[in-house]
């Protein structure tokens, strides 16, 4: 087995983005295996039967198939800015993000699949959490401090996805601090680095190193 971890990922998935951001911050190299969701590799499904990205297979055979757990593992390998000190304060935000906000986001983005309410109702549900983030960002440049922490990279991909459902509407809202924060991350070298395009992985391919 390779001495590098294998990361099964999908470029546009916010959970996979979260994992790639964490690995990039920690400077942890891996072999990237880009997945096409309609044609998931059996190698990934064998490792994680829930068949969702990201999946990280470590050199010793262990498998981590939750995005935030991949970040936690990466921080154990290397944590140059002591992000682990912010883990207790990050957890409540991550739970809200991955729970009620993600549920509202999915219904807003795919409103035709959820005809029980109009898209605007689901959007309003998501805005409750975004207003909480706006309030935080009125006190700090980032979510927990005046510097980026693990909370920012953990939530950013999901706020990005919400904003991109209707960018014109989002950037017209009275959310100046959140819009600034989002733009900072969209323009960052870290984000641009994790969003490079790769072809679909096949078992016989030459390994692709990430980051």
KOLTI-155512 format. One line per 4 residues: number of its first residue (from 1); for each residue x, y, z of N, C-alpha, C. Coordinates in Angstrom, 2 decimals, decimal comma. Layout:
N
NUM = X/Y/Z/X/Y/Z/X/Y/Z | ...
//
This chain:
211
1 = 0,84/-1,19/0,00/0,00/0,00/0,00/0,88/1,25/0,00 | 0,42/2,29/-0,68/1,16/3,55/-0,71/1,37/4,07/0,70 | 2,47/4,81/0,88/2,76/5,42/2,17/2,00/6,73/2,36 | 1,26/7,16/1,35/0,41/8,34/1,48/-1,05/7,92/1,65
5 = -1,83/8,70/2,39/-3,27/8,42/2,44/-3,90/8,57/1,06 | -5,02/7,90/0,87/-5,81/8,05/-0,35/-7,06/8,85/0,00 | -7,32/9,93/-0,73/-8,50/10,75/-0,49/-9,44/10,63/-1,68 | -10,59/10,03/-1,43/-11,66/10,01/-2,43/-12,46/11,29/-2,24
9 = -12,58/12,05/-3,32/-13,15/13,39/-3,21/-13,99/13,70/-4,44 | -14,81/14,73/-4,32/-15,57/15,26/-5,45/-15,45/16,77/-5,37 | -14,99/17,38/-6,41/-14,58/18,78/-6,38/-15,64/19,71/-5,79 | -16,89/19,56/-6,16/-17,91/20,54/-5,79/-18,65/20,20/-4,50
13 = -18,40/19,07/-3,90/-19,10/18,69/-2,67/-18,56/19,53/-1,50 | -19,43/20,20/-0,74/-18,93/21,02/0,37/-18,24/20,22/1,46 | -18,68/19,00/1,68/-18,00/18,16/2,67/-16,59/17,82/2,21 | -16,46/17,50/0,92/-15,13/17,20/0,38/-14,25/18,44/0,38
17 = -14,84/19,60/0,09/-14,08/20,85/0,17/-13,54/21,04/1,58 | -14,40/20,82/2,56/-13,98/20,96/3,96/-12,76/20,09/4,26 | -12,81/18,85/3,83/-11,69/17,94/4,08/-10,43/18,42/3,37 | -10,56/18,85/2,13/-9,39/19,30/1,38/-8,79/20,56/1,99
21 = -9,64/21,44/2,50/-9,14/22,64/3,18/-8,35/22,26/4,43 | -8,88/21,32/5,19/-8,17/20,89/6,40/-6,83/20,25/6,10 | -6,79/19,41/5,09/-5,53/18,77/4,71/-4,53/19,79/4,18 | -5,03/20,77/3,45/-4,15/21,82/2,92/-3,57/22,64/4,05
25 = -4,41/23,06/4,99/-3,91/23,83/6,12/-2,81/23,08/6,86 | -3,04/21,79/7,10/-2,08/20,98/7,86/-0,87/20,58/7,02 | -0,92/20,81/5,72/0,19/20,42/4,87/0,35/18,92/4,76 | -0,75/18,20/4,83/-0,72/16,73/4,74/-0,92/16,32/3,29
29 = 0,04/15,62/2,74/-0,06/15,16/1,36/-0,84/13,85/1,28 | -1,53/13,67/0,18/-2,26/12,43/-0,05/-2,37/12,20/-1,54 | -2,85/11,01/-1,90/-3,18/10,71/-3,28/-4,65/11,03/-3,48 | -4,93/11,96/-4,38/-6,31/12,37/-4,64/-6,95/11,45/-5,66
33 = -8,14/10,98/-5,32/-8,90/10,14/-6,24/-10,25/10,82/-6,49 | -10,34/11,54/-7,60/-11,53/12,31/-7,93/-12,66/11,38/-8,36 | -13,80/11,55/-7,70/-14,95/10,66/-7,90/-16,01/11,35/-8,75 | -16,63/10,60/-9,64/-17,84/11,04/-10,33/-19,01/10,37/-9,62
37 = -19,93/11,18/-9,09/-20,94/10,64/-8,19/-21,87/9,64/-8,86 | -22,08/9,78/-10,15/-22,95/8,81/-10,84/-22,21/7,53/-11,20 | -20,91/7,50/-10,93/-20,08/6,34/-11,28/-19,05/6,13/-10,17 | -19,52/5,89/-8,97/-18,63/5,80/-7,82/-17,76/4,54/-7,91
41 = -16,48/4,67/-7,61/-15,59/3,50/-7,72/-15,90/2,46/-6,65 | -15,85/1,21/-7,05/-16,15/0,14/-6,09/-15,11/0,10/-4,97 | -13,90/0,60/-5,27/-12,86/0,63/-4,23/-13,28/1,54/-3,08 | -13,92/2,66/-3,38/-14,39/3,57/-2,34/-15,55/2,97/-1,57
45 = -16,48/2,35/-2,28/-17,65/1,76/-1,63/-17,24/0,62/-0,72 | -16,20/-0,11/-1,10/-15,71/-1,19/-0,24/-15,14/-0,64/1,06 | -14,53/0,54/0,99/-13,98/1,15/2,20/-15,06/1,76/3,07 | -16,06/2,36/2,44/-17,11/3,08/3,15/-18,44/2,80/2,47
49 = -19,21/1,83/2,96/-20,45/1,44/2,28/-21,49/2,56/2,16 | -21,37/3,62/2,96/-22,35/4,71/2,79/-22,10/5,47/1,48 | -20,92/5,26/0,89/-20,64/5,69/-0,48/-20,78/7,19/-0,69 | -20,37/7,97/0,30/-20,35/9,41/0,15/-18,92/9,91/0,33
53 = -18,61/11,02/-0,34/-17,30/11,64/-0,18/-17,38/12,68/0,93 | -16,23/12,94/1,55/-14,91/12,37/1,31/-14,70/11,07/2,07 | -13,73/10,30/1,58/-13,26/9,11/2,27/-11,74/9,17/2,27 | -11,15/9,04/3,43/-9,69/9,05/3,55/-9,23/7,70/4,06
57 = -8,42/7,01/3,26/-7,83/5,74/3,68/-6,39/5,99/4,08 | -6,07/5,70/5,33/-4,72/5,93/5,83/-3,80/4,79/5,43 | -2,49/5,02/5,44/-1,55/3,98/5,03/-1,66/2,70/5,85 | -2,12/2,80/7,11/-2,26/1,58/7,92/-3,59/0,87/7,69
61 = -4,39/1,38/6,74/-5,65/0,75/6,40/-6,87/1,36/7,07 | -6,67/2,18/8,08/-7,82/2,82/8,73/-8,54/3,73/7,75 | -9,85/3,88/7,95/-10,68/4,68/7,05/-11,39/5,76/7,86 | -11,33/6,99/7,37/-12,06/8,11/7,97/-13,01/8,61/6,89
65 = -14,31/8,52/7,16/-15,27/8,87/6,11/-16,25/9,97/6,53 | -15,82/10,81/7,48/-16,57/12,03/7,82/-15,63/13,21/7,64 | -16,11/14,26/6,99/-15,24/15,37/6,62/-14,59/16,04/7,83 | -15,36/16,26/8,89/-14,79/16,95/10,05/-13,79/16,05/10,77
69 = -14,04/14,75/10,76/-13,07/13,83/11,35/-11,75/13,83/10,58 | -11,84/14,05/9,27/-10,61/14,16/8,48/-9,83/15,41/8,91 | -10,54/16,51/9,16/-9,86/17,70/9,66/-9,20/17,41/11,00 | -9,92/16,76/11,91/-9,36/16,46/13,23/-8,11/15,61/13,11
73 = -8,14/14,63/12,21/-6,96/13,79/12,00/-5,82/14,64/11,44 | -6,11/15,51/10,48/-5,07/16,36/9,88/-4,44/17,26/10,94 | -5,23/17,79/11,85/-4,70/18,67/12,89/-3,79/17,90/13,84 | -4,05/16,62/14,02/-3,16/15,81/14,85/-1,79/15,62/14,18
77 = -1,76/15,68/12,86/-0,50/15,51/12,14/0,32/16,80/12,15 | -0,38/17,93/12,01/0,32/19,23/11,95/-0,70/20,34/12,16 | -0,38/21,26/13,05/-1,31/22,34/13,39/-0,51/23,62/13,62 | -0,05/24,25/12,54/0,90/25,35/12,67/0,36/26,57/13,41
81 = -0,96/26,81/13,35/-1,53/27,99/14,00/-2,38/27,65/15,22 | -2,19/26,44/15,76/-2,88/26,00/16,97/-4,40/26,09/16,83 | -4,91/25,56/15,74/-6,36/25,54/15,54/-7,06/24,63/16,54 | -6,34/23,66/17,07/-6,99/22,75/18,02/-7,50/23,49/19,25
85 = -6,90/24,63/19,57/-7,37/25,41/20,71/-8,80/25,92/20,49 | -9,24/25,98/19,23/-10,56/26,50/18,90/-11,60/25,40/18,70 | -11,21/24,15/18,87/-12,15/23,05/18,62/-13,39/23,11/19,52 | -13,26/23,36/20,83/-14,47/23,41/21,67/-15,47/24,48/21,21
89 = -14,98/25,64/20,81/-15,89/26,70/20,37/-16,43/26,43/18,96 | -15,70/25,65/18,18/-16,14/25,33/16,83/-17,29/24,34/16,83 | -17,30/23,41/17,76/-18,24/22,30/17,71/-19,70/22,73/17,67 | -20,17/23,67/18,51/-21,58/24,07/18,41/-21,93/24,66/17,05
93 = -21,03/25,44/16,49/-21,29/26,00/15,16/-21,33/24,91/14,10 | -20,41/23,97/14,18/-20,39/22,88/13,20/-21,66/22,06/13,28 | -22,14/21,80/14,49/-23,37/21,01/14,64/-24,57/21,73/14,03 | -24,67/23,04/14,25/-25,77/23,80/13,64/-25,63/23,81/12,12
97 = -24,40/23,99/11,65/-24,16/24,02/10,21/-24,55/22,69/9,57 | -24,07/21,60/10,15/-24,30/20,29/9,56/-25,71/19,78/9,80 | -26,43/20,41/10,73/-27,78/19,99/11,06/-28,83/20,85/10,39 | -29,35/21,83/11,12/-30,48/22,60/10,62/-30,12/23,44/9,40
101 = -28,91/23,99/9,36/-28,57/24,82/8,20/-28,42/23,98/6,94 | -27,75/22,86/7,03/-27,57/22,02/5,83/-28,92/21,50/5,34 | -29,83/21,18/6,26/-31,16/20,73/5,85/-31,89/21,83/5,08 | -31,82/23,07/5,59/-32,46/24,18/4,90/-31,78/24,46/3,57
105 = -30,46/24,37/3,54/-29,71/24,59/2,31/-30,11/23,61/1,23 | -30,20/22,34/1,57/-30,56/21,33/0,57/-31,95/21,58/0,02 | -32,89/21,95/0,89/-34,26/22,19/0,42/-34,34/23,46/-0,41 | -33,54/24,46/-0,05/-33,51/25,70/-0,83/-32,89/25,44/-2,20
109 = -31,77/24,74/-2,24/-31,09/24,51/-3,51/-31,89/23,59/-4,42 | -32,53/22,60/-3,84/-33,29/21,61/-4,63/-34,77/21,73/-4,30 | -35,29/22,95/-4,35/-36,66/23,21/-3,90/-37,70/22,41/-4,67 | -37,42/22,08/-5,93/-38,40/21,32/-6,72/-38,63/19,93/-6,15
113 = -37,66/19,43/-5,38/-37,81/18,12/-4,76/-38,61/18,20/-3,46 | -38,82/19,40/-2,97/-39,50/19,61/-1,69/-40,63/20,62/-1,88 | -41,68/20,21/-2,60/-42,73/21,17/-2,96/-43,64/21,56/-1,79 | -43,40/21,03/-0,61/-44,26/21,36/0,54/-44,24/22,86/0,85
117 = -43,10/23,51/0,56/-42,99/24,94/0,80/-42,26/25,58/-0,38 | -42,46/26,87/-0,61/-41,69/27,55/-1,66/-40,24/27,69/-1,26 | -39,38/27,87/-2,24/-37,95/27,98/-1,98/-37,65/29,11/-1,00 | -38,44/30,19/-1,06/-38,19/31,32/-0,18/-38,32/30,96/1,29
121 = -39,19/30,01/1,61/-39,34/29,57/3,00/-38,10/28,83/3,47 | -37,57/27,96/2,63/-36,36/27,23/2,98/-35,18/28,20/3,09 | -35,14/29,17/2,19/-34,09/30,18/2,24/-34,16/30,96/3,56 | -35,34/31,30/3,97/-35,51/32,03/5,23/-35,03/31,20/6,41
125 = -35,28/29,89/6,36/-34,79/29,01/7,43/-33,27/29,05/7,50 | -32,62/29,00/6,34/-31,17/29,05/6,31/-30,63/30,38/6,78 | -31,35/31,44/6,50/-30,90/32,77/6,88/-30,84/32,97/8,38 | -31,57/32,19/9,13/-31,50/32,31/10,59/-30,08/32,02/11,08
129 = -29,47/30,99/10,51/-28,10/30,65/10,89/-27,11/31,67/10,33 | -27,34/32,12/9,11/-26,43/33,10/8,52/-26,46/34,42/9,29 | -27,61/34,77/9,83/-27,68/35,99/10,65/-26,86/35,82/11,92 | -26,85/34,61/12,47/-26,00/34,35/13,63/-24,53/34,53/13,27
133 = -24,14/34,06/12,10/-22,75/34,25/11,66/-22,45/35,72/11,42 | -23,40/36,44/10,83/-23,22/37,88/10,62/-22,98/38,59/11,94 | -23,75/38,24/12,94/-23,57/38,87/14,25/-22,17/38,59/14,81 | -21,71/37,36/14,66/-20,36/37,03/15,14/-19,31/37,85/14,40
137 = -19,48/37,96/13,10/-18,48/38,62/12,28/-18,51/40,14/12,44 | -19,50/40,65/13,12/-19,49/42,07/13,43/-18,55/42,37/14,59 | -18,12/41,32/15,29/-17,20/41,49/16,43/-15,78/41,05/16,11 | -15,65/40,07/15,20/-14,34/39,55/14,83/-14,24/39,52/13,31
141 = -13,02/39,53/12,79/-12,81/39,40/11,35/-13,21/38,02/10,86 | -13,05/37,01/11,73/-13,43/35,64/11,40/-14,41/35,15/12,46 | -14,83/33,92/12,36/-15,95/33,47/13,18/-15,65/33,42/14,68 | -14,40/33,11/15,03/-14,07/32,96/16,44/-12,99/33,91/16,92
145 = -12,36/34,61/16,02/-11,22/35,45/16,40/-10,93/36,41/15,25 | -9,90/37,20/15,42/-9,47/38,10/14,35/-8,50/37,41/13,40 | -8,45/36,11/13,45/-7,67/35,32/12,50/-8,47/34,07/12,14 | -8,15/33,52/11,03/-8,85/32,32/10,56/-8,60/31,16/11,51
149 = -9,64/30,35/11,74/-9,51/29,16/12,56/-10,22/28,00/11,87 | -10,23/26,89/12,56/-10,87/25,69/12,03/-12,36/25,92/11,78 | -12,99/26,81/12,55/-14,42/27,08/12,35/-14,68/27,66/10,97 | -13,81/28,52/10,51/-14,03/29,19/9,23/-13,98/28,20/8,06
153 = -12,96/27,35/8,03/-12,89/26,42/6,90/-13,95/25,33/7,00 | -14,46/25,08/8,21/-15,48/24,05/8,38/-16,84/24,51/7,87 | -17,11/25,81/7,96/-18,42/26,34/7,57/-18,42/26,98/6,19 | -17,29/27,51/5,78/-17,23/28,25/4,53/-17,82/27,52/3,33
157 = -17,50/26,23/3,07/-18,03/25,60/1,86/-19,55/25,58/1,81 | -20,20/25,54/2,95/-21,66/25,46/3,00/-22,29/26,84/2,82 | -21,68/27,87/3,40/-22,14/29,23/3,15/-21,96/29,57/1,68 | -20,85/29,15/1,11/-20,62/29,36/-0,32/-21,73/28,73/-1,14
161 = -22,10/27,50/-0,83/-23,13/26,82/-1,60/-24,47/27,54/-1,48 | -24,80/28,00/-0,28/-26,04/28,75/-0,07/-26,02/30,03/-0,91 | -24,92/30,77/-0,85/-24,83/32,03/-1,58/-24,95/31,82/-3,08 | -24,43/30,72/-3,58/-24,37/30,51/-5,02/-25,69/30,02/-5,60
165 = -26,66/29,70/-4,77/-27,98/29,37/-5,31/-28,54/30,59/-6,04 | -28,34/31,77/-5,47/-28,77/33,03/-6,09/-27,81/34,12/-5,61 | -26,69/34,26/-6,29/-25,65/35,19/-5,85/-26,15/36,63/-5,78 | -26,92/37,04/-6,78/-27,40/38,42/-6,79/-28,25/38,70/-5,56
169 = -29,12/37,77/-5,23/-29,97/37,96/-4,04/-29,12/37,98/-2,79 | -28,19/37,04/-2,67/-27,39/36,94/-1,45/-26,59/38,21/-1,21 | -25,93/38,70/-2,24/-25,06/39,87/-2,06/-25,85/41,17/-1,99 | -27,18/41,09/-2,16/-28,02/42,27/-1,95/-28,59/42,33/-0,54
173 = -28,33/41,29/0,25/-28,87/41,25/1,61/-28,01/42,07/2,57 | -28,61/42,52/3,69/-27,84/43,30/4,67/-26,96/42,40/5,55 | -25,97/41,78/4,89/-25,04/40,88/5,55/-23,61/41,30/5,22 | -23,23/42,53/5,48/-21,93/43,01/4,99/-20,74/42,25/5,55
177 = -20,80/41,84/6,81/-19,67/41,14/7,40/-19,55/39,72/6,85 | -20,67/39,06/6,69/-20,65/37,71/6,14/-20,23/37,73/4,67 | -20,68/38,73/3,93/-20,28/38,84/2,53/-18,78/39,09/2,40 | -18,23/39,94/3,27/-16,79/40,18/3,28/-16,04/38,90/3,59
181 = -16,50/38,19/4,61/-15,88/36,92/5,03/-15,92/35,89/3,91 | -17,07/35,78/3,25/-17,20/34,83/2,16/-16,27/35,20/1,01 | -16,23/36,47/0,66/-15,37/36,91/-0,44/-13,90/36,66/-0,12 | -13,52/36,89/1,13/-12,14/36,61/1,53/-11,79/35,15/1,23
185 = -12,66/34,24/1,62/-12,36/32,83/1,42/-12,41/32,44/-0,06 | -13,35/32,99/-0,80/-13,43/32,69/-2,23/-12,17/33,14/-2,96 | -11,59/34,24/-2,52/-10,40/34,79/-3,18/-9,09/34,23/-2,64 | -9,16/33,40/-1,62/-7,94/32,93/-0,97/-7,18/31,92/-1,83
189 = -5,87/31,92/-1,68/-5,06/30,94/-2,39/-5,40/29,52/-1,94 | -5,75/29,36/-0,66/-6,10/28,03/-0,17/-7,30/27,47/-0,93 | -8,34/28,29/-1,08/-9,53/27,82/-1,78/-9,24/27,56/-3,25 | -8,53/28,47/-3,89/-8,20/28,27/-5,30/-7,39/26,99/-5,48
193 = -6,53/26,70/-4,51/-5,72/25,50/-4,60/-6,51/24,22/-4,51 | -7,56/24,20/-3,68/-8,33/22,96/-3,53/-9,35/22,77/-4,64 | -9,56/23,81/-5,46/-10,60/23,73/-6,49/-10,04/23,46/-7,88 | -8,79/23,04/-7,96/-8,26/22,63/-9,26/-9,06/21,43/-9,78
197 = -9,20/21,37/-11,07/-9,98/20,30/-11,68/-9,08/19,10/-11,98 | -9,61/17,93/-11,68/-8,90/16,68/-11,95/-9,85/15,73/-12,68 | -9,30/14,87/-13,53/-10,17/13,89/-14,20/-10,63/12,81/-13,23 | -11,66/12,08/-13,64/-12,16/10,97/-12,84/-11,04/9,95/-12,61
201 = -10,95/9,50/-11,36/-9,91/8,53/-11,03/-10,28/7,13/-11,50 | -9,26/6,41/-12,00/-9,38/4,99/-12,33/-8,20/4,27/-11,69 | -8,38/3,02/-11,33/-7,33/2,29/-10,58/-5,96/2,26/-11,24 | -5,91/2,31/-12,55/-4,62/2,20/-13,23/-3,96/3,57/-13,49
205 = -4,58/4,63/-13,01/-4,05/5,96/-13,27/-2,75/6,21/-12,50 | -1,93/7,09/-13,03/-0,78/7,59/-12,29/-1,28/8,38/-11,08 | -0,73/8,14/-9,89/-1,24/8,85/-8,70/-1,18/10,36/-8,85 | -2,22/11,02/-8,36/-2,28/12,47/-8,34/-2,04/12,93/-6,91
209 = -1,01/13,73/-6,70/-0,67/14,19/-5,36/-1,45/15,44/-5,00 | -1,93/15,49/-3,78/-2,66/16,66/-3,27/-2,13/16,96/-1,87 | -2,01/18,21/-1,45/-2,25/19,42/-2,27/-1,05/19,67/-3,17
//
